[in-house]
């Protein structure tokens, strides 16, 4: 019988839990496992220990939750948690590996079998485990733009512009630029537009947006990424949302520091993919406890785990999206999981990120100079 551990998330103000009690009960009923939940793992998301006990889980210490053969998380382990993960264990989690060499090195050194949930393409190639967090991050980014534009002191001696996105009678609507037209970008653009902002979307792959309903329903201005369009879009803008994501690789820099000079001083820059380097040259990672810094005369926000503060919604969404894949893995083993081709679980090969001392995502292995073995080669030897 496999033993599955569910540790408490420990990233700064990360309140999510990877599995909610309802899904824990379903897993226990449908897979030959013992599920061990760290005491307090779900409290920040509104789930008491008693709910997990009623679902059939065993409540354990932090060390015991990490000591199981399969460890299920929402966010990647922190460096201080690496020692808790047993050699040869399976890690099932978001990893954001492309910008984290210490984590990649640990996976290789400890011969971890790693399933990177955000790189599972799914039956429709729409990354079903990543998508719900992208929706939340996009909506949250829009609200944060407005929040930090309020005339409040967000940093010592630094006040927001005091601007309402929708403007008032006799005033122009505020301009906000969204870079990237994927799930995050379009959700941010939709929310910003409904808040009254004038929204310009800069898209690297313009063709995919030409017939997108958001372009018409929410009066978005959609432009291809090039130098004239970037300068035009940012001219007078009070907000910028970076929403470019390329799975399993660092994010390309689209907005350079010199471009930011076109924005209004005191404006807000948020980069949702800051944990993968971000598409804005001036972005760096911050935390929920200390989210902002001032650079280029603009408030910068670079929190890597944005949905962690809407813990209830995020936990339910992540748990429901990932549970069918976790269940299939527990029922069919690694080989069956990588070969899965059902209406619900399919195209899982891209989710394999490490196996028996090798990284299985080539671009990351090359970037970090770590051993590589292709997922197809892994599958052949199983």
N, C-alpha and C positions, 0 to 999 in steps of 0.2 A: 504494500500500500504506500502510495506517495504521501509525503508530508509537505504541506503548503503553509508558508509563513506569510502573515500580513503585518508588517511593521508599521509603526507610526511615522508619518512624514515629519522631517526635522528641518527642512529648508526654512529660511526666515519667513515667519507668518504664513507658512504653507499649511492650510487647514483642511485640505482634501484627504480623503481616504480612498484607496484603490478599489475596494469592494464594499458595497453597502450590504446590510444584513440580508435583504431579500435575495440578492445574488449569491451570497455565501450559502444560504440554505439550498438554493438550486444546484450549486456546484456539488455540495455534499450529497445531495440526493441522486445525482447523475454521474458521479465519478468516484472511483475507488480511492478516496483520499481522506486524510485527517487534516483539518484546517485549523491552524493555530493563529490566533489574533492577539497582537500585543495589547495589553491592558491600556485603555485610553486611546486606542488608535482612531476611533471614530467620533470621539467626543466633540471635537472642534467642528465636525460636520453635522452634529445633531444626533449622533447615534451612540447611545450608552452601551457599556459593556454587556448589560443584560440582554440587549437586542441581539448581539452576536451569540451569546450563550443559548438563547432560545432558538437561534438558527442552526444550532448544532456544532458551533465552533468551540474550541478549547482556548480559554484565556491564559496567556503566558507572559513571561517577562520579555523585555526588549531583546536580550541575548538569545533567548529560545526562539523568538519569532524569526530572527535572522539565521538561526542555525538549521532551518529546514532545507530539504533538498530543492524545493522550488520557493522562491521569494517573489512575491507580487507587490509592486509598488506603483505609484502614480508618477513621481519624479525620480530622477536618477539618484543614486546614493551619494552622500557627501563624503569627502575624503576621510573624515573621522569614522565613517561607517564601513570603510573598505575591509577593515580587519574582522568585522563581524560576519562577513559573507564567507561561507565555507568553500574551500577549494573544490572545483568541479560542480558547484551548484548551478541551478538555473535561475536566471534573473529575467522577470517579465515586467517591463516598465517602459515609460518614456525614457529616453537617454540623452537626446541632443548631443550626440557623440562627436560631431564634426569639429567642435570647438573645445574639446575636453580631453587633452592628451593624458592627464593622470588617470582618468577613468578608463580610457582605452587601454592603457598600459596594465592597469589592474585586471581587466578582463582577460588579457593575454597571460599575465603572470599566474593568475589563480585558475586558469583554464575554465573560465565560466562559460556556460551555454547561455547566450544572451539573446532574448527576443525583444527587439526594439519596436514597441507598439506603434510609434508614429510613422514607421516606414513600411507597414503592412498595407499593400495597395487595395486589397479587398476585391470582391466580385465586379464592382463597377469602376475600379481604379480611381476611387475618390477618397482613399485613405480614411476609412470609416471610424477608426479609433482617434485619429487626430482631429477630424472634422468638428466634433462638438466643442472641443476646447478652442478651436479656431473661431467658431461662431461667438463664443463667450468673450474671447480676447478682442475680437473686432468691435463688439458692442461696448465692452468696457473701455476700450481706447477712445471711443467717441465721447463717452461720459467724462473721461479723465481730461480730455482736451478742454471741454467746457469748465470743468472744476478748476483747472489750473489757470484759466483765463479770468477767473473771478478776481476782484481787486483785494485779495487776501495776501498776507505775507507768507509765502510758501518757503522761502529761504530767508535767513537773516538779512533784513534790509531790502529784500527783493519782493515786490508786489506784482500780482498778475495785472494784465492790461485793463481789467475791468470791462470786458467786452461780452455781450450776449451774442451767441452765434446767429440768431435769427434777426438781429437788429431791431429797430423800432421805427415808428413813422418818421420819415424823412432821413433815415439812415440806411446805408447799404448793408446787406447781409455780410457777415464775416466770411472770408475765404479760408478753406482748409484743403490741403492737398493730401491725397492718399496715394502712396506708391505701392502698386501691386493690386491686381484684380482677381486674386483668388478668394477663398472663403473669408479670410480675415479682412482683406481689403474691401470686399463688397459689403460685408456686414458693417464695417466701420463707416463706409460711404453711405449706406442706407440710413444708419442711425444718425449720422451727422446731418444728412439731408432732411430727415424728419424733424430734427432740432432746429431747422431753419438756415443752416449754413449753406454757403455757395461752395460746392464740392467739385474739385478737379481730380480725376483719377489718372495717374500715370501708369501705363501698363507696358511691361516688357514684351508681352505677346498679345498685341492689340487684336489680332484676328479672332481670338476666342471671345472677345467682348462685343463684337459688332452687333450681335443679335441678342445680347443679354437684356432681359426685361428691366433690370435696374436702370439701364441707360435711359429708358423712356418713362418708367413709372416714377422715378425720383429725380428726374431732370439733372442727371449727372453729366459732366463734361469729361469725356474720355479721350485721352491723348496718348500717342506712342511716346516711348522714352527716347528723347534725343536732346541735345543741348538747347536749342531754341525753345522747345516745349517745356523743359525743366525750368528755364529762366522765366518764361511766361507764367507758368503755373505758380511759382513761388513769389512772384512780384506782389508785395503787399499782403501775403498770407499771414494769418495769425496762428495757424496750426499745421503740423505735418505729422502724418501717421505712416511709418514704415511698415509695410506688410508684405515683404518679399520673402518667400521661402522656397528653398531648393532642398528637397529631402536628402539626407545623408551627405551633405556637403556644406561648406561655409557659404554664407549669403554674399552675393556680389554687391559691391559698393555702387550705388546709383546716385545718391545725393552727396556731393562733396562739400567741404567746408565753404568753398567760395560761393556755392549756390545758395547757402543759407543767408548770405548777405542781402538777398532780395526780400527776406521775410521782415515783418515788423519786429523791432526789438521788444523783448519781453514776451514774444510768442512761445509756443509750446511745441516740442519735438518728442514724439513717442515712437519707439521702434519695437514692434512686437517680437521680432526675431533677433533680439539683441543677444540671446544665448547662443546663436549661431553666427555672431559677428555683426549682424544688422546690415541694413542697406544704406544707412546714413553714416558717413565717414566719422562724424564726431561722437557717435554713440558708444557708451561703455555700460557694463552691467552695474546696476544698483540693487537695492533691496526694498521690500515693502516698508521696513523700518526707516530707511534713509533713501527715498526714491529719486530725489532730484539733485541736479547740479547745474550750474550756470556756465555755458560755453557759447561763444559766438554771439553773446547777448541774448541767448534763448534759454528757456528752461528745458532741460533734457530729462527724460524719464526712461530708464532702462531696466525695469524689473523683469526678470526672466520667467517668473511663475505668476503672471498676472491673474489667471483664473483662480489661483489659490485663495483669494480673499472672498470669492463668492462660492464658498465651500459646499454648501448644500446642493446647489444646482450643478456645480462642477463634478462633485463626487457621484451623483446619480448618473450624469451623462457619461462620465468615463467608465464607471462600473458596467453600465448597460451596454456600452459599445464594445468593451474589451472582453466581457464575460463569454460570449460565444466562441471567441478565439482561444481563450484560456481553457475552456471546457473541452474543445476539440483537441488541444494539445494534451490535456490530462487523460483523455479517453484513447487517443490514437498514437501517442508518443511523437518524437521529433520527426521521424520519417513520414508518418501519416499526416502530420501537421504541414510539413513543407510541400506535400503533394496534394493538399486539400483542394477540392474543386466542386464545391456545393454552392447552391444559391446564396448561402449565408456566409460561408467561410471559403475563401479562394484567394489566389495570388498572394500567398503568404511568404514566398521565398525571400522577398526583399526585407522581411522582418528579421531575418537571421543576421545578427551583427557580430557575434563571436562564437567560436567553437573550438574547444580543446587546444587552447594556446594560439589560436589564429583569429585575426579579424576577418570578417567575411564581406566587408564593404570596402571595395578596392581603393576608392579615392581617399578614404580616411586612413587606411593602412599605409598608403604611399605618403600622405601628408605627415604622418607621425613616425614613419620609418619602422613600422611594426610588421610582423609576419602576416601574410595574407593567404587565404584559401578561398576559392570561389564557392558560393552556396551550392552550385551544381556539383562541384567536386565533393562537397560534404554529403550531399544527397546520394551520390554514387557509392560512397563508402559505407553508408548506413545499411 
